[in-house]
Amino acid sequence: MRRKNRPIPFRRIPLWAAWMATALCLPAASASEYERIEAAPGVLLQSVDGLASSRDASDPEAHAPVTRASRIVGGTKTRITRWPWQTAIAFRPSVASGNGFQRQFCGGTLLTPTLVVTAAYCFYRDGGFTSPDQYSVITGRTNLSSSAGQEIDFDTYFVPVDALGNPLFNPNEFAFDFVIVRLSVPSVSPTIQIAGPDERATWAAG
């Protein structure tokens, strides 16, 4: 059941816009006082490092399995220069072998030079969130098997929690299925542009 103070997308856009504006004011990987950020009413963003349920990177079961499909249905070839804010979420080279294509398991969107939004389910295993120490973000790369662009380690990532610090992500319903990743260093790739109030067109990459 949805809490009455919790905004939902497409109906209470101003609240979510204010929430994102708060989240995007995070400085790059520095002050501990920003480990918990007030978001929409009743919702906070909590660093996964502070969650009691987070899985340690040394736990072999904390490593997410990489499942691949043989092809993209209905897609067309494109280049990263057309969608420069798109990123790949991957295991760090020190954690998994292979090139970026072989280590990538999720996608993301570059919101600011140091913040990426991606799906929460990418990091949720066996009732808890996995450690950020094993992940990196690839930016500016069309072919993930190449060495173009940048590969930047996670500093941490933030998950939505309630006032008691309990994660709001529900793996059964995929409620609150997002996290905000903070990068260890800024990306030089262009960030996504937030749609204005008069914009109606959508972008569909690929």
Secondary structure as GFF3:
##gff-version 3
##sequence-region A 1 206
A	DSSP	alpha_helix	13	23	.	.	.	ID=ss1
A	DSSP	three_ten_helix	32	34	.	.	.	ID=ss2
A	DSSP	beta_strand	36	38	.	.	.	ID=ss3
A	DSSP	beta_strand	44	47	.	.	.	ID=ss4
A	DSSP	three_ten_helix	48	50	.	.	.	ID=ss5
A	DSSP	three_ten_helix	60	62	.	.	.	ID=ss6
A	DSSP	beta_strand	86	91	.	.	.	ID=ss7
A	DSSP	alpha_helix	100	103	.	.	.	ID=ss8
A	DSSP	beta_strand	104	112	.	.	.	ID=ss9
A	DSSP	beta_strand	115	118	.	.	.	ID=ss10
A	DSSP	three_ten_helix	120	123	.	.	.	ID=ss11
A	DSSP	beta_strand	124	125	.	.	.	ID=ss12
A	DSSP	beta_strand	128	129	.	.	.	ID=ss13
A	DSSP	three_ten_helix	132	134	.	.	.	ID=ss14
A	DSSP	beta_strand	135	139	.	.	.	ID=ss15
A	DSSP	beta_strand	150	161	.	.	.	ID=ss16
A	DSSP	beta_strand	179	183	.	.	.	ID=ss17
###
